[in-house]
Amino acid sequence: MIHHNGHHHRPSLYHFLLLAGRRIKPLHQVHAQIIISGKTTSLPLLTNLLTSACAAGAILYTRQLLFSIPHPDSFLFSSLIKTSTNHNFFPDSIIFYRHMLLCNAITGSSNHAFTSVIKACANLSALGIGKNVHCHVLVCGYGSDLFVQAALVSFYAKCNELGVARKVFDEMPQRTLVAWNSMISGYEQNGLAEEAIGLFNCMRDSGLEFDLVTMVSVLSACSQVGDLGLGEWIHAYINGNGLRVTTTIGTSLINMYGRCGDVIKARKVFDSLDQQNVITWTAMISTYGMHGYGKEAMEIFHLMKLHGPDPNAVTFIAVLSACAHAGLVSEGRLAYTSMIQDYRIVPRVEHHVSMVDMLGRAGLINEAYRHIQDMNGIKPTAAVWTAMLGACKMHKNISLGVVAAENILAIEPHHPGHFVLISNIYAMAGQMDRVEMVRNMMIQKGLKKQVGYATIEVDKKMYLFSMADKSHPETDRIYRYLDELMERCREVGYTPVFESVMHEVEEEERVHALRYHSEKLALAFGLLKTGDGSVIRIVKNLRVCEDCHLAIKFISLVTKRNIIVRDKLRFHHFEDGSCSCLDYW
């Protein structure tokens, strides 16, 4: 470019930096130019060079260069911390932050520096470092900065410090969408679905607009507790506001409908999606599988192989689990072989659990046992042996049941659920001395049987019942009605299954203990409170016991109602005296 006095004007070093962009070689050349022109003390130039190098991924070069600068200022550090976090160089973000402290450059640092380093700590679950940063935040006067507070909420939630996260959240003068989302997803990801839903309801009441991130967390919380009402509300909100159903939201909706017991709606969502990825296909297979619709699960799997993406390891867990729940042994064997040979997927423990489960339920106990012995260098876990033990109990194979029981006790000696199963297997074998031994072990270890509870949604409200629960205001009416129901069931052939109660209880107490199990109480309440045609949906936190399973079949017969029970393992659809699981769970 020629100026009016005729001299050539040389482009500035900034100009060359701009041209270099995020390419390492040109950046090295600019660095050389800076040294030649004696501009090595120009912090604005160096800041530009360093952030460009960091963004280009030359992180070692960036560090060497930074450590060679005698007096870096807070602006340089803020830029570097922000850039390294934005490009997922989380450990380096923390290294730069520590160097900033050493250089006493923290005083003038911006909220960006704090937000970025807190985000880096969250991604690394670096609780100790993050707490230190929180102290610096307060000292430097950024304690009430909205962006910093939102980052802190997210950080504590990701580190499972939900109490602290909530405290920061509650102290925010204005809560940003990021803060709400972090708090809701923190609850949901730590299994506190009720809290997540409660907080979402507060957010809705405050009139704040929520986004797809909020919805994915809330739909997942609905899936955990079986809150179909709220899940449907969110689906209607998406449709009503013309929001695009992405694959992420689509998958969340499929899982929500599936886990809340509405398979037809889950399939409708699946069919309506413009795009389907491996996660969406897997969610649909898994939904069918957990409801015992093995044939439908396999149909979707075949469609996926024809038109969809390649199935992955998780897809095959869903497929094998569907085969196990529906007794499709030959299909399961084929899928397992195809997984290894056609897709080169190395079986994980979860695949082995499903294979043992599938073979064992079908009565192929010895083949299941051989499968455990041939797990190609993978050590059988407690889950593998539990599948084996369940099959042995189902088919009354006492000798292998005892082998499975002893392996479980060796691997997980502190899990109360195992002891109950094991005690039952010994009782079936008539080894009452062993039953006594197991009971004494439980007492010594201070283990208590996990408390079972059941929830039911009536008029958009969730109600929780535990065994022999008397906390409900209408307890007397519920108990009276349940007694009547059980009487009607006895008249058409129901007799209690006493194996479902630990074997040391007297007969009269056993009848009482069985009658007032949580799912029976929830069911009686639901039948009392809902109209004739409506479906009853119950969620149980443990596996439904044999007696409740039998009783609910009879209740569905005498009341002519459809009853859906989701237990820890799967769904049971009761209708006219039979269950979709074909007594196979």
N, C-alpha and C positions, 0 to 999 in steps of 0.2 A: 504494500500500500504506500503510495507516494504522498507525502504531506506537501503543503504549499511552499515550504522552504526548500523542497527538492530532496531532503534526506529520506532514506528508507527507514520506516518504523518497524522494529522487530516485534513479532507477536510476543505477548507476555507468557511467562511460565504457566500462568493459570490457563491460558489458551491451550497449551500443550497437554496440561492435565485433563482438560475437558476432552481433547481429542483422544487421549490414551484410554479414557473410560475405565473399564474393568479388565484391561489386558495387561498382563504382568510385564512383558518385555518393554512396551512403551513406557510403563511406569518406572522401570529401572532407568530408562534413558532420561526421563524427567528428573529423577533423583540425581543422576550424574550432572545434569545441567544445573540443578540447585547448588550442588557442591562447587562446580566450576565458577558459577556467578557469585559465590560467596553469600548465598541467601540462607545458609543453614540455621540462622536464628529467626527466620521469618515463620512464626507460629501459624499464621493463617495458611501459608503455603504447605507447611508440613502437615497440618491438620487435614488439608485436602488430599495430600498424597497418601497419608496413612489410612484415611477412611476408604479411599479408592482401593488400596491394596487389600484391606480387610474384606471389603465387599467382593473383591476378586478371588477371595479364598486363600491369599498368600499370608497365612496367619503367622507363620514363623518369621517371615520377613518383616511383617508389621511389628511383631514383638521386639525383634532386634533393633529396628529403627527407633521404636519408642524409647527403649532403654538407652539409646545413644543421645537422646535430646536432654540437654542440661536442665532446663526449667520449663517442663510442659505445663500448660495452664488448664484450668477446669473445663474450658470449652473443648479443648482437644480430647480430654478424657471422656467427657460426655458424649462426643461424637463417636469415639471408638467403642465405648460400652454399648451405646445404642446400636451401632452397625453390627457389632459381633453378636448381639442378642438377636437382631433381626435376621441374621444369616445362620442362626442356630449354632454359633460357636460359644456355647454356654460357659464352659470352663474358662475360656479366654476372657469373656465378659467379666468374670469374677477376678481373674488375674489383673486385668486393667483397673478394676475398682480398687484392688488392694494396693496397686502401684500409686493410684491417685491419693490414697490415704498416706502412703509413705512420703509422697511429694508435698504433703500438706495442701493439696489443691481442692480439698473437698468443700471448703467454705463457699466458693462461688458456683458450685455445681448446680445443674438444673434439675427440675423434676424428672426430665427424660432419663438422666443417669440413674436415679433411684428406681424409677419404674422399670427400666431395662434390667438392672442388676437383680431386682426382686424377681422379675420374670425368669431370669437365668437360674436363680436359686430354686424357683418353683419347679422348673423342668429337670433339675438335678436332684430334687428332694433334699436340698442342702439346708436342713432346718436350722442348724447352729449358725451358719453364716448369715442366713436370712434374718435371724433374730438380731444379730449384730447390726445389720443394715437398718433394721427397724429402729434401733436405738439412734443410729446416725440421722435417720429421717427426722426423729423428734428433736434432736439437738440442733439440726440445721433449719428447723422451722417449717418442714414440709408435712407435719403431722396432719394438717387438715386439707392437704391438696387432694382433690377428688381422684386424679389418675393414680397417684401413689397409693391412696387408700384402696382403690379397686384392685391394684396389683397385689397389695398385702392380703386382701380377702382371698384372692385367687391362690396366692402362695400358701397361706395357712390351710386352706381347704385341700390343696393338692398334697400337703404334708400330713393330712389326717388330723390336724389340730383344729377341729371344727368349732370348739368352744371359743378359741382365740379369734378364729375367722369371724364368728358371729358377733363377738364383742366389737371388733373393728367395724364390721358392717353396721351394727346398731348405732355406732358413734358417728357415722358419716352424716354431715349436715344435709347432703343431697346425695341420693344413691343413684349411681349411673347404671345403665343397662348391663355393663360388664360386671359390676359388683353383684347385681341380682343373679345374673347367670352363673357367676363363679360360686355363689353361695348355694344356689339350687343344685348345680351339678355336683358340688362337694358333698352335699347330703345324699344325693342319689347314688353317687359312685361308692359311697361308704355304707350302702345298704340301709340308709335312713330315709326310705321312700316317703313315709308319712310326713316327716319334717319338710322334705322337698315339696310335697304337694301343698302343705300348709303355707309355706313361704310363697309358692306360686299364687295361691289364692289371695294373699296380702298384696302381691304385686298387681294382680288383676284389679283388686279393689282400689289401689292407689291410682289407677287410670294410666299407668305407664304402658307404652306400646312394647310388646315383646317381639322377639325375632325367631328365626328358625333354630338358633342355638338353644334358646329357652325351650322350644317345643320338643326338641330331641331329648333333652334331659327329663322333661315332665312326662313325655310318653314312656320313657324307660322306667320312671317311678311308677306310673300307672301299671306297667307290665309286672313290676315286682309285687304290688299289693292286689292286683286284679281289679283296679278301679276303672271299670268299663265306661261309667258315666262321664268322667272327666276326659278320658281318651276320645270318646265320641264328640265331646264338646270341642276339643282341639281340632279334630278332623273337620267338623262343621265350620270352625273359625277359618281354617285354611281355605276351604272351598268358598266360604262366604266373602273372603277378602281377596279372592282371585290369586292366591299365592301359588307359585309353581311347586308342584310336588317333586322335589329332587329325589335322587336315589337314596340319599341319607334319610330324608323324611319318610320316603316310601317304605324303607326297611324298618324304620321305627314304628310306623303304623301297622305293618304286617306283624311285627313282634308283639305289639300292644294287643291287637285283636286276637292273635293266636294265644297269647298268655292270659287273656281275659275270657277265653272260651268261645270266641265267635270266629270259627274257621271260614265261614262263607264270606264274611266281610274282609278277612285277611286275603282271601283269594281274589276278591273284587279289586282290592288295592293293587295286588300284584299284576293282575291283567291290565289295569288302567295305566301302568307306568310307561312313559315314552322310552325310558332307558332302564335296563336291568343289568346290574353287575353281579359278580360272583357272590357278594354278600346278600343281595336281594334273593337270588335263587336259593341260596343255602337257608335263608330265613323261612322261605316257603316250604322247603322240604322238612325243616325242623318242626314247623308248625303242624304239618300233617302227621309227622312222626309222633309228636308228644300227645296227639289226640288218638293215637292208635290207628290212624288211617294209612296203613302201610302201602296199600295198593296205589292210593293217590300220590303218596310221597315218591314212589318209584316211577309213576307216570311223569311227574315233574322232573325227576332226575334224568329220565330218558329224553325228555324235551330239551333239557339243559345240554345234554351231550350232542344233540342234533343242532340246536340253534343258539345255544348260549355260550358263555365263556367256559374255559376248562375248569372242571371242579378242582378245588384245593383240599388240603388235609381236613379243614373244618367241614367242608361239604360231606366228605366221607364219614366223619363222625356222625353227622345228622342222618345220613343214609343208613349206616349200620345200626344206629339207635332206633330208627323207624322200623327196620327189619326185626330187631329184637322185640320191640313192643307189639309187633303184629304177627310174630311167629313165621316170618318169611325166610326160612333157613336157606333154601337154595339160592334165592336172590341175594341174600347177605353174603354167602360164600362167593358168588360170582363177583359182587361189588368189591369184596376184599381183594380178590385176585387181580381184578382189573385195576384197582388202585395201585398195586405194586408193579404190575407188568405194563399196563398201558400209560399210566401217568407218572411212573417212577417216584411215587410218594412212599417214604419210609414210614411204616406204621408207628404211631405214638402210643403211649399208655392208654389214652382214651379209646383208640381203635380196638386195642386188646380187651378193654373192659366191655365194650359193646359185643365183641365176638363171644367172649365167655358168657355174657348175659344171654345172648341170642341162642347159643348152643345149649346152655344150661336150662333155660326156660322150656326149650323144646324137648327136654328129657334126655338130651345127648350128653349126659354128665361126664362120661369118660372122655369123649372128644373135647369137651370144654377143659377138662383137667390136662389133657395132652397139649391143648393150645397154650395153657399157662406154662407148661414145661418147655415149649419151643418159642419163647418170646425173643429170640435173637439177641441175647445179651442185655435185654431190658429187665431190670429186677421187678417182679410183680409187686404192685403197690397194694395198700389196704383196699382200695376201690376194686381191684381185680379179684381179690379174695372174697370181698363182700358180695360181688356178683355171683361168685361160685357158691358161697354159703347160702345165699337166697335161693339158688337153684336146688341145692341139696335139701333145704327145708321144704321147698315146694314138692319135690319128688321123693321125700322121705329117705334120702340116701345118707344114712347117719355116719358111716365110716368116713366118707370124703368130707362130709360136713364138719366133722371133728378136726380133720386135717386143715380145712379152711379156717376154722375158728382159731386154731392154735397159731397159724400164720398171722392172722389179724392181730391177735393179742401181742405177738412179738413185735409187729411193726408200729401199731398205734395203741399203746397200753393205757392211754388216758381218754379214750373216746367212749362216752357212756352208751351211745347207740349200739356199738358193737356188743357190749356186754349183754344187752337185752336179747339180741339175736342169738348170741352164743348160749345164753341160759336156756332159750327155747329149744335149741338143737339138742342140748344135753337132756332136757326134760323129755323130749320126744324119744331119745335113746334109753329113757328110763334110768339115766345115771344121776340120781338125785344128789349123790355126794358131790358130783361136779357142779350141779346147780347151786348147791350150798357154797361151794368154793368160789364160784363166780360172784355170788351175792356178797360174800365176805371181802373179796377183792375190791368190789365197788365201795363197800363201807370204808375199808382201809384207805383207799385213794380219795375218799370224800367225793365220789362221783354220784351225781344225781341224774336220773333219767331226764332227758330234755323235756321241758314242758311243752305239751302239744296245745296249739290253739287254732281256731278256725275263724275266718272273717266272712261276713256276708254284707252285700250292699243292698239297702232297702231305701227307696225314695232318696237317692243321691247321698245317702249317709252310710258310713261304714260302721259295722258293729262287730266287736270281737268277743269270742267265747272261749273259755278254757274248760278243762274237765271239771265236772261237778260245780260249775260256775254259778254263784248266787248273787252276782253283783248287778244283774240287770233289773231295772225297776219292775218288769213284768215276770220275774222269775217264777212265781207260783203258777201263773197261767201257762208259761212255757213248759214247766215240768208236768203239769196235769195233762196238757195236750200230748206231750211226748209219751207219757204212760199209756194214754188211750191209743195212740198210734201203734205202739209196740204190741198192745193187746190185739189190735186188728191184724197186725202182721203174724202174730202167733196163730191166730185162727186160720190163716191161709198157709201155714206150714213153716214159719220162721222158728228156728231154735238157736240160742246164742252160741257163738264160737268161743269157748273159754280159753283156747290157746292164746288169744290176743292179750290176755292179762298175765303178768308175771306169775309163776306157778305157785307162789307161796300163799296166795290169798284164799280164804275160806269161800265155799261155794256161794253162800248168800251174799257175801261182800263182792264176789266176782260179778254177779248179775248187776249189782248196783254200780260197780266200777265201769262195766261195759255200757250200761244204759245211758250214763250221763257223759259220754265222751263229747269233746267239743263240737265235732261236726254234726252229731245228732242234735245237740242243743241249737246250733246255728240253723239247722234244717227245720226244726220245729218252729223256731221264730220266723223263718222265712215263709213257711207254709201258712202260719197264722196271719202274716202281714200282707201277703200278696194275693192277687186275684187268680182265679182258676186257670186261665190260659198261660200265665206268664212262667218263664223259665227261672228256676232257682239256680244261682251260681254261688259256690262256696270255695274259698281258698284255705287249704290246710297246710301248716308249716312242716309237718312230718309226713311219712308215708301213711296212707289211710289203713287202718287195721282191718283184719279179715272180718271181724264181727260187724264193724260199721259198714263195710262193703256189702256184706250180705243183707244187713238191715235196710240199707238205702235202696237196694234192689226191690225189696218187699214194699218199702214205703212208696217207691215210684209206681208200684202195681196198685196198692190200695188207694192212693190219692190221685192216680191218673195224671201225675205231673212229670215234666221233664226236669231232671236234676243234673247239674254239671258240677263235678267236684274236681278241683285241681289240687293234687297233693305234691309232695316234694319231687316225685319222679315223672308224673304225667297227668293227663286228664282222663276222667271217667265220665261218660255220658250215660246216665241211667234213664231207661224208658221202659214202661210196661214190664217191669220185673227182670230186665237184663241190663248188662253193662257193655259198653263199646269195647272194653278191654278183654272181653270174653274170659273174665276171671284170671287174667294173665298179666299180673303187674308186679 
